[in-house]
Amino acid sequence: MRKNLFLLLFIAVGLAACKKDRTGDVRPVKLNLKLQVEASAAAYGFDLSKSKVTVQNVENGQSFEAAADANGNVVLNDIMPGAYDVQATLTVAAAAYTQATGITTDADIVYNASAKSQPLINLENSLSLELKTGRIGDWLMKQIYYAGSNARDGATFRDCFVEIYNNSNTVLYADSLCFGQAHGIPTRKTAIDFTRSYILPSGQFDWSKSVGMNNTKANTDYIYASSMFMIPGTGKQHPVQPGASLIIAATALNHKGAYIGATGTQITVRDPELTVDLSGADFEVYVGDQPGVNPLNSDINNPNVPNLTVILRGDRDLIFDATGRDSYFLAKAPQNIATFGKFATPDITSVTADTKLYLQIPHAVVLDAVEVQPPLANNQFPQRLQANLDAGFTFVSKGQYSSQSLIRKTAKTINGRRVLQDTNNSKNDFTELDKADPSKNAFK
């Protein structure tokens, strides 16, 4: 009997040792990364050794940082196999940019590149990234209040707004300025089925496979709007001074108080301090008069606040995703916007009159774009915006219904005018307010 027990113990120890050996067979891998500046700027000879590279594991959030050499070569050793998001940033000082290009600027110019969910599984992995500069906008989203306020004691999603800022040194006119939301796969990265033919390696839609699409640059030169609203005007009706803002409210009412909803029932909050007064907003979105809309009780048309023109309605109101699964953009609507294509998502194989279509927006008309994600890494989804629009993403730390808002950082002050930071990387450009502030006087 003792002999059998000894034999069983020997086998158990041996199996444990084999298991340990198999675990130990998971060997670190190496990433050889090559950076290059976009072709239009290649001749300027920017110093690529000033580039910063971040490689982040998609599953566990572990990240590594590295710098490039003068030729743009980056080597990262001893990375565990897995899927990684790779991001690179090159900041060219304003004086150096002016000297190299002859183009006068008082702001640093930032080149970004990114690659999402790259599988690093071989002992030697190679990847090339092209650093591109996005448009440095005169119009910027200064504050984005998407999280809403407490669902029981606050106003939930009803009190959301966006603050748009004139970051230039001249008067700008807001006529035909558009605000919208970009569409994409909202599924967390670890739950995406990459065997689907309409999924890119990044985890986002391959829009080139949409029904009726005939554009080889469908995934690189466009975003696809789920909603888009335009400030009306004749061209110079809505001036905004340098360093000033305008507020676009989902519903331009005082959400601290009570009001009668569209169905005749009263809407109120238990704790007014959790929410905001938007009765003084510059514009609001109202879709209750749109064809086929079953209006939300909370969507009230304030006669004292002008409505935005509805170019594309995404929902029964302007609704921000309180969890953070959203992407926002500003665009200047061209006269030919009516000719822009509309496409179904590429998982749709047959388009009918009831199929939801998304407006194809060229990067060329996009002035600013911000990617928002849920705070928890496990809940984050593949980015919808390309690196030249937003190379990173941002979020409010306390999450949905927290009353927090995103606010863009101040880069510098010139003669009392605040110049806000715009590197086309929202991870760097934004911080947060613990309580959203529609006064237009909040800065960080």
NUDRENMAR-830438 format. One line per field, with one value per residue (C-alpha): residue in one letter; y, x, z. Coordinates in pm, 1 decimal. Example, Ala and Ser with C-alpha at 12.3 -4.5 7.8 and 13.67 -1.06 7.14 Angstrom:
! NUDRENMAR-830438
r (a | s) .
north (-450.0 | -106.0) .
east (1230.0 | 1367.0) .
up (780.0 | 714.0) .
***
This chain:
! NUDRENMAR-830438
r (m | r | k | n | l | f | l | l | l | f | i | a | v | g | l | a | a | c | k | k | d | r | t | g | d | v | r | p | v | k | l | n | l | k | l | q | v | e | a | s | a | a | a | y | g | f | d | l | s | k | s | k | v | t | v | q | n | v | e | n | g | q | s | f | e | a | a | a | d | a | n | g | n | v | v | l | n | d | i | m | p | g | a | y | d | v | q | a | t | l | t | v | a | a | a | a | y | t | q | a | t | g | i | t | t | d | a | d | i | v | y | n | a | s | a | k | s | q | p | l | i | n | l | e | n | s | l | s | l | e | l | k | t | g | r | i | g | d | w | l | m | k | q | i | y | y | a | g | s | n | a | r | d | g | a | t | f | r | d | c | f | v | e | i | y | n | n | s | n | t | v | l | y | a | d | s | l | c | f | g | q | a | h | g | i | p | t | r | k | t | a | i | d | f | t | r | s | y | i | l | p | s | g | q | f | d | w | s | k | s | v | g | m | n | n | t | k | a | n | t | d | y | i | y | a | s | s | m | f | m | i | p | g | t | g | k | q | h | p | v | q | p | g | a | s | l | i | i | a | a | t | a | l | n | h | k | g | a | y | i | g | a | t | g | t | q | i | t | v | r | d | p | e | l | t | v | d | l | s | g | a | d | f | e | v | y | v | g | d | q | p | g | v | n | p | l | n | s | d | i | n | n | p | n | v | p | n | l | t | v | i | l | r | g | d | r | d | l | i | f | d | a | t | g | r | d | s | y | f | l | a | k | a | p | q | n | i | a | t | f | g | k | f | a | t | p | d | i | t | s | v | t | a | d | t | k | l | y | l | q | i | p | h | a | v | v | l | d | a | v | e | v | q | p | p | l | a | n | n | q | f | p | q | r | l | q | a | n | l | d | a | g | f | t | f | v | s | k | g | q | y | s | s | q | s | l | i | r | k | t | a | k | t | i | n | g | r | r | v | l | q | d | t | n | n | s | k | n | d | f | t | e | l | d | k | a | d | p | s | k | n | a | f | k) .
north (0.0 | 240.9 | 152.7 | 248.8 | 575.5 | 657.2 | 581.8 | 808.5 | 1089.6 | 1049.7 | 1071.9 | 1381.1 | 1560.9 | 1465.6 | 1603.7 | 1927.0 | 1960.2 | 1901.5 | 2167.0 | 2410.8 | 2332.8 | 2394.7 | 2730.4 | 2816.6 | 2758.9 | 3095.9 | 3300.5 | 3681.3 | 3829.2 | 4123.2 | 4415.9 | 4597.4 | 4918.7 | 5156.1 | 5513.6 | 5746.7 | 6087.7 | 6126.5 | 6184.6 | 6552.5 | 6625.4 | 6372.6 | 6630.0 | 6851.3 | 6616.1 | 6619.4 | 6450.8 | 6114.9 | 6044.0 | 6278.1 | 6035.7 | 5861.2 | 5513.6 | 5337.9 | 4969.5 | 4853.3 | 4500.8 | 4490.3 | 4233.3 | 4337.3 | 4702.9 | 4659.6 | 4918.6 | 4978.0 | 5299.5 | 5347.3 | 5611.2 | 5596.4 | 5653.5 | 5923.7 | 5693.3 | 5610.9 | 5261.9 | 5134.5 | 4800.8 | 4659.1 | 4337.9 | 4091.1 | 4153.9 | 3872.3 | 3741.8 | 3892.0 | 4166.2 | 4519.4 | 4876.0 | 5070.5 | 5449.2 | 5689.8 | 6068.3 | 6318.6 | 6676.2 | 6938.8 | 7265.8 | 7568.8 | 7738.3 | 7421.4 | 7366.3 | 7723.4 | 7699.9 | 7367.1 | 7442.9 | 7819.1 | 7805.2 | 8039.7 | 7889.4 | 7978.6 | 7628.9 | 7305.0 | 7063.3 | 6703.9 | 6398.7 | 6084.5 | 5721.1 | 5421.8 | 5057.1 | 4872.8 | 4514.6 | 4411.0 | 4039.0 | 4007.3 | 3631.1 | 3551.6 | 3571.1 | 3856.4 | 4100.6 | 4394.0 | 4689.4 | 5016.4 | 5330.3 | 5654.1 | 5966.5 | 6210.1 | 6552.2 | 6622.3 | 6951.1 | 7196.0 | 7353.7 | 7706.3 | 7551.0 | 7300.7 | 7104.3 | 7260.4 | 7073.1 | 6752.0 | 6655.3 | 6306.1 | 6115.7 | 6272.5 | 6293.5 | 6039.8 | 5826.9 | 5845.9 | 6189.4 | 6373.8 | 6418.7 | 6104.4 | 6186.2 | 6488.7 | 6751.3 | 6674.0 | 6943.5 | 7029.1 | 7354.4 | 7470.9 | 7717.8 | 7970.7 | 7886.6 | 8139.7 | 8505.8 | 8630.3 | 8639.8 | 8319.7 | 8265.7 | 7954.3 | 7945.7 | 7599.0 | 7453.3 | 7092.5 | 6868.9 | 6494.3 | 6145.1 | 5889.4 | 5531.6 | 5209.4 | 4875.2 | 4936.0 | 4581.9 | 4542.7 | 4433.8 | 4091.0 | 3994.8 | 4071.5 | 3786.8 | 3857.4 | 3574.0 | 3796.6 | 3926.1 | 4277.5 | 4322.7 | 4496.1 | 4384.7 | 4690.9 | 4540.8 | 4808.2 | 4783.8 | 4740.8 | 5002.0 | 4912.4 | 4605.9 | 4807.5 | 4755.5 | 5002.1 | 5115.8 | 5176.0 | 5359.3 | 5214.0 | 5478.1 | 5408.9 | 5318.7 | 5577.7 | 5903.9 | 5907.9 | 5874.3 | 5756.4 | 5971.6 | 5828.8 | 6183.3 | 6530.0 | 6868.5 | 7208.1 | 7561.3 | 7754.1 | 8095.9 | 8306.3 | 8303.8 | 8578.8 | 8553.0 | 8392.0 | 8558.3 | 8408.2 | 8619.9 | 8482.0 | 8284.9 | 8263.4 | 7968.2 | 7858.6 | 7587.6 | 7324.5 | 7155.2 | 6833.6 | 7012.0 | 7382.0 | 7389.4 | 7442.2 | 7080.4 | 7183.2 | 7264.0 | 7097.6 | 7123.4 | 6966.1 | 6705.5 | 6645.0 | 6397.6 | 6640.3 | 6477.1 | 6661.5 | 6600.6 | 6689.0 | 6592.1 | 6504.8 | 6679.9 | 6995.0 | 7022.7 | 6715.5 | 6873.8 | 7199.7 | 7492.7 | 7488.7 | 7745.6 | 7992.6 | 7764.7 | 7916.4 | 7631.1 | 7310.9 | 6995.4 | 6923.1 | 6625.4 | 6603.7 | 6757.1 | 6517.2 | 6261.7 | 5926.0 | 6037.7 | 5925.4 | 6218.5 | 6160.5 | 6311.0 | 6511.3 | 6656.6 | 7000.0 | 7274.5 | 7592.0 | 7880.2 | 8114.1 | 7900.4 | 7836.8 | 7478.8 | 7317.5 | 7197.2 | 6818.8 | 6671.9 | 6317.3 | 6206.7 | 5931.5 | 5876.8 | 6027.1 | 6318.4 | 6413.8 | 6138.6 | 6094.6 | 5746.1 | 5789.6 | 5486.2 | 5649.3 | 5441.5 | 5741.8 | 5956.0 | 6320.7 | 6550.8 | 6907.9 | 6978.0 | 7274.2 | 7171.0 | 7232.7 | 7332.2 | 6985.4 | 6801.1 | 6668.5 | 6464.0 | 6283.1 | 5907.4 | 5715.3 | 5353.9 | 5068.3 | 4899.5 | 4624.4 | 4346.2 | 4434.2 | 4242.7 | 4378.1 | 4742.1 | 4825.8 | 5142.1 | 5062.1 | 5006.9 | 5253.4 | 5446.4 | 5641.0 | 5960.5 | 5936.8 | 6241.6 | 6319.6 | 6395.2 | 6711.7 | 6881.1 | 6757.3 | 7037.4 | 6847.9 | 6495.1 | 6331.7 | 5959.7 | 5868.2 | 5528.1 | 5361.4 | 5403.1 | 5030.0 | 4878.8 | 4555.4 | 4750.3 | 4957.6 | 4906.9 | 4953.2 | 5317.3 | 5461.3 | 5763.9 | 5738.6 | 5861.8 | 6183.9 | 6278.2 | 6146.0 | 5926.6 | 5852.5 | 5852.0 | 5995.8 | 5946.9 | 6082.3 | 5879.2 | 5826.3 | 5699.4 | 5722.8 | 5949.2 | 6102.0 | 6468.8 | 6489.2 | 6642.1 | 6638.4 | 6971.1 | 7060.2 | 7177.4 | 7527.7 | 7526.0 | 7891.9 | 8238.7 | 8518.0 | 8869.9 | 8724.8 | 8487.9 | 8120.4 | 7898.1 | 7542.9 | 7236.6 | 7059.4 | 6775.5 | 6556.5 | 6316.6 | 6347.0 | 6142.2 | 6430.8 | 6719.4 | 6663.6 | 6645.1 | 6650.8 | 6870.1 | 6702.3 | 6885.7 | 6994.4 | 7373.1 | 7542.4 | 7895.0 | 7915.9 | 8033.9 | 7694.6 | 7630.6 | 7389.2) .
east (0.0 | 280.0 | 454.2 | 139.1 | 104.9 | 468.4 | 411.2 | 104.2 | 295.4 | 584.2 | 343.7 | 171.2 | 501.6 | 609.6 | 290.8 | 327.5 | 683.8 | 572.3 | 301.8 | 556.8 | 786.6 | 504.9 | 426.7 | 791.6 | 786.2 | 608.7 | 904.8 | 926.7 | 917.4 | 1087.5 | 933.2 | 1128.0 | 943.2 | 1021.0 | 889.8 | 874.5 | 717.1 | 440.7 | 568.9 | 470.5 | 705.4 | 982.8 | 1216.5 | 1215.4 | 1447.1 | 1271.3 | 1466.4 | 1292.3 | 1492.2 | 1249.9 | 964.4 | 799.7 | 654.3 | 405.5 | 314.4 | 17.7 | -113.9 | -479.5 | -580.0 | -401.3 | -321.2 | 52.6 | 248.0 | 606.5 | 770.9 | 1065.7 | 1240.5 | 1346.3 | 1693.6 | 1766.4 | 1652.9 | 1322.2 | 1418.2 | 1272.2 | 1351.7 | 1150.6 | 1282.6 | 1128.6 | 759.7 | 523.4 | 325.5 | -17.8 | -213.8 | -83.0 | -184.8 | 114.9 | 126.6 | 402.1 | 422.0 | 672.3 | 649.3 | 825.2 | 882.7 | 722.1 | 1056.2 | 1206.9 | 901.0 | 908.5 | 1280.2 | 1246.8 | 934.5 | 920.4 | 565.0 | 521.0 | 351.2 | 344.9 | 229.6 | 425.0 | 332.8 | 258.8 | 283.2 | 100.7 | 78.8 | -99.3 | -169.8 | -437.3 | -446.0 | -123.1 | -50.4 | 303.8 | 343.5 | 662.4 | 1006.8 | 1081.7 | 800.6 | 831.1 | 596.8 | 613.1 | 424.4 | 376.2 | 369.0 | 104.9 | 5.8 | -361.9 | -531.3 | -462.3 | -802.6 | -918.9 | -1244.2 | -1197.4 | -1415.2 | -1320.8 | -1557.2 | -1754.2 | -2012.0 | -2113.6 | -2129.9 | -2452.9 | -2564.5 | -2692.0 | -2975.7 | -3179.3 | -3093.7 | -2973.5 | -3079.0 | -2919.6 | -2844.1 | -3075.5 | -2821.8 | -2535.2 | -2367.1 | -2055.8 | -1860.9 | -1695.0 | -1405.8 | -1247.6 | -878.6 | -762.0 | -663.2 | -939.9 | -1319.2 | -1470.5 | -1826.1 | -2005.5 | -2247.1 | -2242.2 | -2025.4 | -2132.3 | -2115.4 | -2159.6 | -2089.9 | -1883.3 | -2003.1 | -1807.8 | -1804.2 | -1882.3 | -1783.2 | -1497.9 | -1177.2 | -1158.4 | -1508.9 | -1460.7 | -1476.8 | -1180.4 | -1281.1 | -1556.2 | -1462.5 | -1585.2 | -1353.7 | -1016.7 | -710.3 | -774.1 | -1109.1 | -1312.7 | -1542.3 | -1393.6 | -1614.7 | -1476.9 | -1703.5 | -2022.4 | -2296.9 | -2248.7 | -1903.6 | -1653.7 | -1371.4 | -1029.2 | -974.4 | -1299.4 | -1116.1 | -837.8 | -987.4 | -1334.3 | -1531.8 | -1893.9 | -2138.0 | -2428.2 | -2549.7 | -2468.8 | -2616.6 | -2533.6 | -2540.0 | -2768.7 | -2684.4 | -2611.7 | -2235.5 | -2170.5 | -2467.8 | -2292.6 | -1956.0 | -1738.5 | -1454.6 | -1099.2 | -1082.6 | -1462.0 | -1702.1 | -2048.7 | -2257.8 | -2461.4 | -2709.1 | -2896.4 | -3188.8 | -3149.3 | -3338.2 | -3252.0 | -3207.0 | -3175.7 | -3545.8 | -3869.9 | -4032.8 | -4322.1 | -4217.1 | -4348.0 | -4608.4 | -4738.0 | -4568.1 | -4333.2 | -3958.1 | -3749.0 | -3433.0 | -3379.4 | -3043.1 | -3007.9 | -2636.7 | -2562.6 | -2678.0 | -2652.1 | -2855.2 | -2850.3 | -3125.2 | -2858.6 | -2707.4 | -2634.1 | -2795.4 | -2983.9 | -3070.8 | -3439.4 | -3559.9 | -3919.4 | -4039.0 | -3844.2 | -4032.2 | -4086.5 | -3967.9 | -4143.6 | -4026.1 | -3866.7 | -4062.6 | -3750.5 | -3688.8 | -3848.1 | -3803.8 | -3689.1 | -3824.4 | -3554.1 | -3264.8 | -3211.0 | -3214.0 | -2937.9 | -3026.4 | -3063.0 | -2843.8 | -2854.7 | -3050.5 | -2893.3 | -3161.1 | -3474.1 | -3260.6 | -2893.9 | -2789.6 | -2431.7 | -2329.9 | -2282.6 | -2053.5 | -1808.6 | -1857.3 | -1858.9 | -1653.1 | -1723.6 | -1623.6 | -1653.0 | -1675.2 | -1737.8 | -2022.1 | -1941.6 | -2210.8 | -2205.5 | -2279.7 | -2600.7 | -2384.6 | -2197.3 | -2246.9 | -2454.6 | -2369.9 | -2484.1 | -2233.0 | -2044.9 | -2210.2 | -2533.7 | -2564.0 | -2897.8 | -3002.0 | -3373.6 | -3569.8 | -3546.1 | -3168.3 | -2973.3 | -2726.6 | -2419.2 | -2293.8 | -1946.0 | -1749.6 | -1413.7 | -1124.8 | -1070.8 | -1375.5 | -1312.7 | -1184.3 | -1154.0 | -1225.7 | -1220.9 | -1234.6 | -1401.1 | -1376.4 | -1502.0 | -1257.1 | -1195.4 | -949.6 | -1149.3 | -1452.6 | -1272.3 | -1341.5 | -1132.9 | -1086.1 | -1308.4 | -1094.2 | -772.8 | -448.3 | -440.8 | -775.9 | -715.2 | -415.8 | -538.2 | -857.2 | -984.5 | -1250.9 | -1379.0 | -1235.0 | -1556.9 | -1750.9 | -2116.6 | -2364.2 | -2079.3 | -2148.8 | -1787.6 | -1691.9 | -1384.9 | -1206.8 | -920.0 | -597.4 | -459.4 | -132.6 | -40.1 | -182.2 | -117.3 | -217.3 | -483.4 | -622.8 | -600.7 | -466.5 | -589.9 | -376.2 | -431.7 | -191.6 | -460.2 | -416.8 | -700.6 | -510.5 | -265.9 | -500.1 | -778.5 | -825.6 | -1152.0 | -1379.9 | -1533.8 | -1856.8 | -1952.1 | -1955.0 | -2151.4 | -2053.7 | -1781.7 | -1541.7 | -1399.4 | -1036.1 | -762.7) .
up (0.0 | 94.1 | -232.6 | -431.2 | -240.9 | -315.5 | -684.5 | -699.1 | -527.6 | -775.2 | -1072.3 | -928.1 | -875.7 | -1228.2 | -1381.7 | -1188.7 | -1312.3 | -1671.9 | -1632.5 | -1500.4 | -1793.4 | -2042.1 | -1878.9 | -1895.6 | -2271.9 | -2318.2 | -2433.9 | -2461.6 | -2811.0 | -2978.2 | -3168.5 | -3438.3 | -3517.5 | -3804.3 | -3792.5 | -4087.3 | -4137.8 | -4397.4 | -4750.2 | -4761.0 | -4467.4 | -4531.5 | -4688.6 | -4378.3 | -4189.8 | -3854.0 | -3574.3 | -3528.9 | -3212.7 | -3036.2 | -3106.6 | -2814.8 | -2855.4 | -2628.5 | -2665.9 | -2456.2 | -2406.7 | -2512.5 | -2250.4 | -1930.6 | -1997.8 | -1931.5 | -2129.3 | -2238.5 | -2354.6 | -2585.6 | -2793.5 | -3157.3 | -3295.1 | -3552.1 | -3833.0 | -3667.4 | -3552.3 | -3226.3 | -3065.2 | -2776.6 | -2624.6 | -2383.3 | -2451.1 | -2367.6 | -2668.6 | -2722.2 | -2897.0 | -2854.0 | -2934.0 | -3063.1 | -3057.3 | -3164.1 | -3124.9 | -3260.1 | -3133.5 | -3344.1 | -3160.0 | -3324.8 | -3394.6 | -3542.6 | -3760.6 | -3888.8 | -3965.1 | -4146.7 | -4346.6 | -4381.3 | -4245.5 | -3950.1 | -3645.4 | -3276.5 | -3176.8 | -3163.2 | -3441.5 | -3344.0 | -3568.9 | -3457.9 | -3565.9 | -3421.5 | -3490.6 | -3296.3 | -3171.3 | -3339.2 | -3277.7 | -3141.5 | -3130.7 | -3321.9 | -3167.5 | -3410.9 | -3503.6 | -3742.9 | -3785.3 | -3979.5 | -3879.6 | -4071.7 | -3854.7 | -3974.8 | -3854.3 | -3817.4 | -3873.1 | -3591.9 | -3557.9 | -3485.9 | -3361.8 | -3079.7 | -2843.5 | -2512.7 | -2279.1 | -2336.7 | -2076.6 | -2181.0 | -1850.9 | -1728.5 | -1367.7 | -1119.1 | -1258.1 | -935.9 | -795.5 | -1106.9 | -1469.3 | -1621.5 | -1989.6 | -2021.0 | -1908.2 | -2148.0 | -2357.1 | -2556.4 | -2535.3 | -2857.2 | -2838.8 | -3073.4 | -3030.5 | -3289.7 | -3258.3 | -3488.1 | -3484.4 | -3622.1 | -3742.6 | -3625.0 | -3919.6 | -4085.2 | -3807.0 | -3743.1 | -3438.0 | -3468.4 | -3342.0 | -3533.3 | -3556.2 | -3513.7 | -3336.2 | -2966.0 | -2860.5 | -2613.5 | -2780.5 | -2619.2 | -2742.2 | -3113.1 | -3363.1 | -3591.7 | -3826.0 | -3966.8 | -4311.2 | -4232.8 | -3931.6 | -3971.0 | -3771.8 | -3554.2 | -3451.0 | -3627.2 | -3927.6 | -4274.3 | -4439.5 | -4783.2 | -4763.2 | -4713.3 | -4970.6 | -5255.9 | -5143.7 | -5421.9 | -5250.2 | -5174.6 | -4904.2 | -4723.2 | -4401.2 | -4411.2 | -4539.1 | -4385.8 | -4068.6 | -4061.2 | -3869.5 | -3672.9 | -3603.4 | -3736.1 | -3650.7 | -3805.1 | -3668.7 | -3906.0 | -4045.9 | -4348.5 | -4300.6 | -4047.6 | -3815.7 | -3519.0 | -3440.2 | -3167.1 | -3031.3 | -2988.2 | -2665.4 | -2636.5 | -2644.9 | -2740.2 | -2573.0 | -2758.5 | -2525.6 | -2579.4 | -2412.8 | -2327.3 | -1997.4 | -1632.5 | -1529.8 | -1165.3 | -1157.1 | -1260.9 | -1602.2 | -1789.0 | -2043.9 | -2394.5 | -2266.9 | -2002.8 | -1704.4 | -1471.2 | -1484.7 | -1182.7 | -992.0 | -627.4 | -594.2 | -808.2 | -723.5 | -932.5 | -1256.0 | -1454.3 | -1583.4 | -1964.4 | -2019.4 | -2132.1 | -2396.3 | -2736.3 | -2929.6 | -2862.7 | -3052.6 | -3095.6 | -3298.3 | -3177.5 | -3504.8 | -3726.7 | -3940.7 | -3773.4 | -3429.2 | -3113.8 | -2896.9 | -2561.8 | -2274.2 | -2183.6 | -2532.0 | -2496.7 | -2753.5 | -2575.6 | -2790.0 | -2656.4 | -2780.3 | -3154.4 | -3277.2 | -3477.0 | -3824.4 | -3826.8 | -4100.7 | -3964.1 | -3660.2 | -3455.0 | -3190.0 | -3037.3 | -2915.9 | -2903.2 | -2662.5 | -2546.6 | -2437.0 | -2062.0 | -2043.7 | -2284.3 | -2598.4 | -2828.1 | -3064.6 | -3138.9 | -3422.2 | -3546.0 | -3916.8 | -4139.1 | -4367.0 | -4733.5 | -4980.1 | -5135.6 | -4812.0 | -4968.9 | -5205.1 | -4927.2 | -4935.9 | -4685.1 | -4610.2 | -4392.0 | -4167.3 | -4354.3 | -4156.1 | -4338.2 | -4666.1 | -4788.5 | -4763.1 | -4734.9 | -4663.3 | -4291.4 | -4282.2 | -4069.5 | -4287.7 | -4177.3 | -4339.7 | -4494.3 | -4374.9 | -4543.0 | -4309.2 | -4512.2 | -4354.2 | -3997.8 | -3772.6 | -3444.6 | -3321.0 | -2978.4 | -2897.0 | -2566.1 | -2398.5 | -2080.0 | -1788.9 | -1736.6 | -1985.2 | -2010.8 | -2134.4 | -2396.4 | -2765.1 | -3082.1 | -3173.7 | -3443.8 | -3523.6 | -3724.8 | -3570.8 | -3770.6 | -3609.6 | -3258.8 | -3181.7 | -2829.5 | -2627.3 | -2302.4 | -2034.3 | -1704.7 | -1419.1 | -1223.0 | -1523.3 | -1611.3 | -1429.1 | -1227.0 | -1321.7 | -1443.8 | -1776.6 | -1997.7 | -2039.9 | -2269.7 | -2110.6 | -2151.6 | -2347.9 | -2292.0 | -2245.1 | -2496.6 | -2388.2 | -2161.8 | -2427.3 | -2341.5 | -2618.8 | -2562.8 | -2621.2 | -2951.6 | -3033.6 | -3194.9 | -2904.7 | -2654.6 | -2397.5 | -2371.1 | -2447.8 | -2192.9 | -1820.1 | -1622.4 | -1415.6 | -1113.6 | -1197.9 | -1550.0 | -1592.6 | -1875.8 | -1767.4 | -2037.9 | -1766.1 | -1667.6 | -1763.3 | -1662.4) .
***
